[in-house]
Amino acid sequence: MSVAGTSVLIGDKVFSRPAHGWSGNVNPSATLTPSGIGTGQASSPATLVTTSVSVPASGCVTGCPAQAAAVTRPQQRWAGHLHTVRVVKMISDTGVLPAALAGPDLFLSGGDDVRVYRLSGTRNPSPH
């Protein structure tokens, strides 16, 4: 789960704070596709990032393929079905890929180090 501003990302669902505030049952305002998003999430008011790791039955003995996908908010609000775009492929030594956003910087850690990428839209991040 990740919270930014008036939006909450839980799994592949985006919830926006209703006019009457956070109370009662709140329906998602948007859904990210492809779904099945896994191990990490990060958000800022205008960008959502999800991560996933492919872990075989034998575990991550020599590292597991991992990726981060991002989507930017369309038209000032989260709504409808939003298609994520893979922005980073890497190896995770731990089987998870935690993520954090600070402005245009995306922080990912699949082991003992943290990698920082500068997002430019949702395509072609550059190592920072």
C-alpha positions in Angstrom: 0.0 0.0 0.0 1.2 3.5 -0.8 -0.4 6.9 0.0 0.3 10.2 -1.7 -1.8 13.3 -1.4 -5.5 12.4 -1.7 -4.9 9.0 -3.3 -4.1 5.5 -2.0 -2.6 2.6 -4.1 -3.6 -0.8 -2.8 -2.6 -3.7 -5.1 -3.7 -2.7 -8.6 -6.5 -0.4 -7.4 -6.3 3.4 -6.9 -8.6 5.1 -4.5 -9.2 8.8 -4.5 -10.6 10.7 -1.5 -14.3 11.3 -2.0 -15.7 14.8 -1.5 -17.2 13.7 1.8 -13.9 12.4 3.0 -12.6 8.9 3.9 -15.5 7.1 5.5 -17.7 4.2 4.7 -17.2 2.0 1.5 -15.0 3.7 -1.1 -14.9 2.3 -4.6 -11.6 2.4 -6.6 -11.3 5.3 -9.0 -8.8 3.6 -11.2 -7.4 0.1 -11.9 -3.8 -0.5 -13.1 -3.2 -3.0 -15.9 -1.5 -5.4 -16.2 -2.7 -6.5 -12.8 -1.0 -9.1 -10.6 1.4 -6.5 -9.3 3.6 -7.8 -6.6 6.2 -6.8 -4.1 6.4 -3.0 -3.8 4.5 0.2 -4.4 5.4 3.8 -4.4 3.4 6.9 -5.2 3.5 10.6 -5.6 0.6 12.9 -6.4 1.1 12.4 -10.2 3.0 9.0 -10.5 2.4 5.5 -9.3 5.1 2.8 -9.4 4.6 -0.9 -8.8 7.2 -3.7 -8.7 7.2 -7.4 -9.2 9.7 -10.2 -8.8 9.6 -13.7 -10.5 10.5 -16.1 -7.8 11.0 -19.8 -8.9 10.1 -22.7 -6.5 13.9 -23.0 -5.7 14.0 -19.4 -4.4 16.3 -16.6 -5.4 19.6 -18.4 -5.1 21.3 -16.4 -7.8 18.9 -13.5 -8.0 15.4 -13.3 -9.4 14.3 -11.2 -12.4 12.5 -8.1 -11.1 10.9 -5.0 -12.7 9.3 -1.7 -11.9 6.4 -0.3 -13.8 5.0 3.2 -13.7 2.0 5.3 -14.8 1.4 9.0 -14.6 -1.9 10.6 -13.7 -4.0 11.5 -16.7 -6.1 14.8 -16.7 -5.5 15.7 -13.1 -7.4 12.7 -11.7 -7.0 8.9 -11.4 -9.8 7.3 -13.3 -10.5 4.2 -15.5 -8.1 1.5 -16.5 -4.6 2.8 -16.6 -1.8 0.8 -18.4 1.5 0.7 -16.6 4.8 0.9 -18.6 7.9 -1.1 -17.5 10.6 1.4 -16.6 13.3 -0.7 -15.0 14.4 -4.4 -15.2 16.9 -5.6 -12.6 17.8 -8.6 -10.4 16.5 -9.0 -6.9 18.6 -10.9 -4.4 15.9 -11.0 -1.8 12.7 -11.9 -3.8 11.2 -8.5 -3.2 11.7 -5.1 -4.8 10.8 -2.3 -2.4 10.2 1.1 -4.1 10.0 4.8 -3.1 9.5 8.0 -5.0 10.8 11.4 -4.1 9.9 13.9 -6.9 11.2 12.5 -10.1 13.6 10.1 -8.3 12.7 6.4 -8.1 14.5 4.4 -5.4 14.7 0.6 -5.8 16.4 -2.0 -3.6 16.7 -5.7 -4.5 19.5 -6.5 -2.1 22.1 -4.6 -0.1 22.2 -1.5 -2.3 19.7 1.1 -3.4 19.5 2.2 -7.0 18.2 5.6 -7.9 16.6 6.4 -11.3 15.4 9.8 -12.6 12.0 9.4 -14.1 11.2 11.4 -17.2 7.5 10.8 -17.9 7.1 7.0 -17.6 9.7 5.9 -20.2 13.5 5.5 -20.2 14.5 6.4 -16.7 18.1 7.3 -16.3 20.4 6.0 -13.5 21.0 8.9 -11.1 
